[in-house]
Amino acid sequence: MAASSALRMVVGSTGVSLLVSHDNGIKALKSWQIAKSEQGFQAVESEIRGIFGSEPLLNWQYKTKTCVLSSPDSTLVPRRLFEPENLAQYFKLLLQPELERSYGFEKLVTFDCYLVWAAETSLVQLCGAYFSSDRFIHLGGPLLNAYHQWAPTDNFGIFANLRGQKVQIAVFERRNLVFFNTFDFLQSADLLYFILLVYKQFGLNPLGIPLTISGTLVEDSEIFRLLIRYVRIIQFSRLPEVPRLPKNAKDLPEHYWLEIVSV
């Protein structure tokens, strides 16, 4: 069965997610979260190598294999301004020069732009041992396409995806993408600050414009209880129309799996 199946993985310093599908059905779904990941991939590389080395599903042969890089360093470039030969220049003022990085890009047709990403070369090399480089994509693309489906046609829509101590925030105005960025946070108050900052930047009332959340956040948490004090309407994202999740995946809420299912 594996030879006619598809493997997808989301890999980054905050953890790893894995999905195996066959005949449009999800046969396996797993996730490993890594705490204290704010120091980047090098600080957690041995732990992620351990996940790769101990997971038997990675030893199978698949029809297709896709690696989704969860790197915080990405930017959107309008199509008319995009220069594929100058990828590093888009990050010249943003990244610390002491880390060796690899660069890539992908066209986001829906938004008439390119998503340009940078990732630590050690992360790319690790993934390259299991995936062909032409099957690398960045997590931002699937997330933005999923959010675009749910963004309101007559108002603003604000979306936040949490992976460990990182949050990706996207803002749509009448389904037009107007903001996308990734932030690191150490405390719940830091996350609240970044979310309210986005509301303020666009002159939006957090008591009137809902916040849609996906990823590693549950209602019974300090973060959620703090957010709900300042943002009146918090809703969790839905999954696209997909077959039922495996039984072992139901221990976690549906919105937890948006990243890997949307690829």
Secondary structure, DSSP 8 states (H G I E B T S, - for coil): -GGG-EEEEEEETTEEEEEEEETTEEEEEEEEE-SS-TT-HHHHHHHHHHHHHH-GGGGS--SEEEEEEE-SEEEEEEGGG--GGGGGGGGTTTS-TTS-EEEEEEEEGGGTEEEEEEEEHHHHHHHHTTS-GGGEEETHHHHHHHHHHHS-SSSEEEEEEEETTEEEEEEEETTEEEEEEEEE-SSHHHHHHHHHHHHHHTT--TTTS-EEEEES--SSSHHHHHHHHH-S-EEE----S-----GGGGGS-GGGGHHHHH-
